[in-house]
Structure formats: C-alpha cells, structure tokens
Amino acid sequence: EKTSPLRERDGVYHNRTLHVAGGSRRVSFVMLDTRYNKDPWNSVDGDILGGPQWKWLDATLQGNQHDGVDLIVVASSFQILPEHRQVMESWSRFPEARERLLQLLSSVTGTPLVMLSGDVHFGEMNQAVCQGMNLVEVTSSGLSHSWNQPSGVTSSSS
C-alpha cells in the first residue's frame, strides 16, 4: 500500500489483527523486525529493535489489550526464550534486550500471548515463567531436518 506506515519507518515491524472462528475471535499478529536496527553480534550490551520499535511494541501490546483481542502472537525471526544458544542467532546474544522484551511481554495481562520464532533448523516449544506469567514460544523452522532425540530429553534402555 502506498499509504502504509511501513514506508515511513526504519524496519518492517507491524501489527495485523485477523478475525477467526467466523469472525467471533480476534488474533493480533505482532511482527518484530529483528534485522534493521540490530547491533553487531559482538556488541556486549547491544540492542535488537532500536528505540522507535521498542516504543511501538509497548504501545501495540497495550493497544491490543485495550481493544480486547483474544490472542496476541508475537513473531521474531529468531528464538527468544532459550538462553543456551550463543552460537546461533538468538535474543540471548543480547541479554539486556532479551530481558527488556521478556519484561514487556510479561506485562501483558488478561490476554493470552504466544511467541513464534524460527531460524534454528528444527522445531521446538519452550516455556518460561517471567514475573509470574507463563510465556510460551513455538519455534518452527525447516521441516526437512530430523533429530534422533529431542533436546533436553534423555532415553534409557530397559
């Protein structure tokens, strides 16, 4: 669209609300841009979103709660919750930005929230409790790879 706010800001972050279940439910998709303003990976206290996107995200999450959406889906191009993935792209590479995001997401009350991520070449579900709120992240990457054993699960022979 020629009048889209995406044409006026640095990055392609945006929010889209869809009506589902015959229009009786509303799902808000909050799409983060984790590339445009991201600091270099070797930055000790680097950021991922940049000031304007942080402000937009806060306002968008508050607006979604005020508007009474039934579900908020926050999408990131790489994983948010895992802390042990320093080798690959992950929010854990920027601990202060990750903590800021988790605090912001955990401030959402009364509206279910789930995170979607990718870019790790396997699928995974993660869960964490932050400020008493249960945060859930679903990671879906290419489905052409398989692992013999899920991460964090041990097997034993009987």
C-alpha positions in Angstrom: 0.0 0.0 0.0 1.3 3.4 -0.9 0.0 4.9 2.4 1.3 2.1 4.7 3.2 3.2 7.8 5.8 0.6 6.8 7.0 3.1 4.1 7.7 5.8 6.7 9.8 4.0 9.3 13.1 2.2 9.7 12.2 -1.5 9.6 9.2 -3.6 8.6 7.7 -4.3 12.0 3.9 -4.2 12.0 0.8 -5.5 13.7 -2.1 -7.2 11.9 -5.3 -8.3 13.6 -7.3 -11.1 11.9 -10.8 -12.3 12.6 -11.1 -16.0 13.0 -13.7 -18.6 14.1 -16.3 -17.0 11.8 -15.4 -13.5 13.0 -16.1 -14.2 16.6 -12.4 -14.2 17.7 -9.6 -11.7 17.0 -5.9 -12.7 16.8 -3.3 -10.0 16.7 0.0 -10.8 15.0 2.8 -8.6 16.2 5.7 -8.9 13.8 9.1 -7.7 15.0 11.9 -6.6 12.7 15.0 -8.1 14.3 17.3 -7.1 11.4 17.1 -3.4 10.5 18.2 -1.9 13.9 20.1 -4.9 15.3 23.6 -4.0 16.7 26.6 -6.2 15.6 26.6 -9.6 17.3 29.8 -8.8 19.2 28.2 -5.8 21.0 28.3 -6.5 24.7 25.2 -4.5 25.6 23.7 -4.4 22.1 20.1 -3.9 21.1 17.9 -5.7 18.5 14.9 -3.5 18.0 16.0 0.1 18.3 14.2 2.9 20.2 11.3 3.6 17.9 10.4 -0.1 17.6 10.5 -0.6 21.4 8.1 2.3 21.8 5.9 0.9 19.1 5.9 -2.6 20.6 4.9 -1.2 24.0 2.1 0.8 22.5 0.9 -2.1 20.3 0.8 -4.6 23.2 -1.1 -2.1 25.4 -3.5 -1.3 22.5 -4.2 -5.0 21.8 -5.1 -5.4 25.5 -7.3 -2.3 25.5 -9.0 -3.4 22.2 -9.8 -6.8 23.7 -8.2 -9.1 21.2 -8.5 -12.8 22.1 -4.9 -13.8 21.4 -1.6 -12.0 20.8 1.1 -13.7 18.7 4.5 -12.1 18.8 6.8 -13.2 16.0 10.5 -12.9 16.0 12.8 -14.2 13.3 15.0 -15.9 15.9 14.4 -17.5 19.3 13.6 -15.5 22.4 13.4 -17.9 25.4 16.4 -20.3 25.1 19.5 -18.9 26.9 22.0 -21.6 25.9 22.1 -20.9 22.1 25.0 -18.4 22.0 26.4 -20.0 18.7 23.4 -19.1 16.6 21.2 -16.0 16.2 19.2 -15.6 19.4 17.9 -13.0 21.7 20.3 -14.5 24.3 23.2 -12.9 22.5 21.9 -9.5 23.8 20.9 -10.3 27.4 19.7 -6.7 28.2 17.5 -6.5 25.1 16.1 -10.0 25.9 15.3 -9.1 29.5 13.6 -5.9 28.3 11.5 -7.9 25.8 10.6 -10.5 28.4 9.6 -7.8 30.9 7.4 -6.1 28.3 5.7 -9.4 27.2 5.1 -10.4 30.8 3.3 -7.1 31.4 0.5 -8.3 29.1 -2.3 -9.5 31.4 -5.7 -10.8 30.7 -4.9 -11.7 27.1 -3.2 -15.0 26.1 0.2 -14.4 24.4 2.4 -16.8 22.5 5.7 -16.2 20.7 6.6 -17.6 17.3 10.2 -17.9 16.1 12.4 -19.7 13.7 15.9 -19.8 12.2 17.3 -22.8 14.1 16.6 -25.5 11.5 14.4 -27.5 13.9 11.1 -27.2 15.6 10.8 -26.7 19.4 8.5 -25.5 22.1 9.9 -23.6 25.1 8.3 -22.3 28.2 9.5 -19.9 30.9 7.9 -18.1 33.8 8.7 -14.3 34.0 7.2 -12.1 36.7 4.7 -14.9 37.4 3.5 -15.1 33.8 3.8 -18.3 31.8 5.5 -17.5 28.5 5.3 -20.0 25.6 7.4 -19.9 22.5 6.9 -22.1 19.4 9.8 -22.4 17.0 9.2 -23.7 13.5 11.9 -23.8 11.0 12.5 -26.0 8.0 10.8 -29.4 8.4 13.4 -31.3 6.3 15.7 -32.0 9.3 15.3 -34.6 12.0 17.0 -35.2 15.3 17.3 -38.6 16.9 16.5 -37.3 20.3 14.6 -34.1 21.4 16.8 -31.5 23.2 16.7 -31.9 27.0 15.2 -35.4 26.8 17.2 -38.5 27.8 16.4 -42.0 26.8 17.2 -45.2 28.7 17.2 -48.8 27.7 15.3 -51.3 29.8 
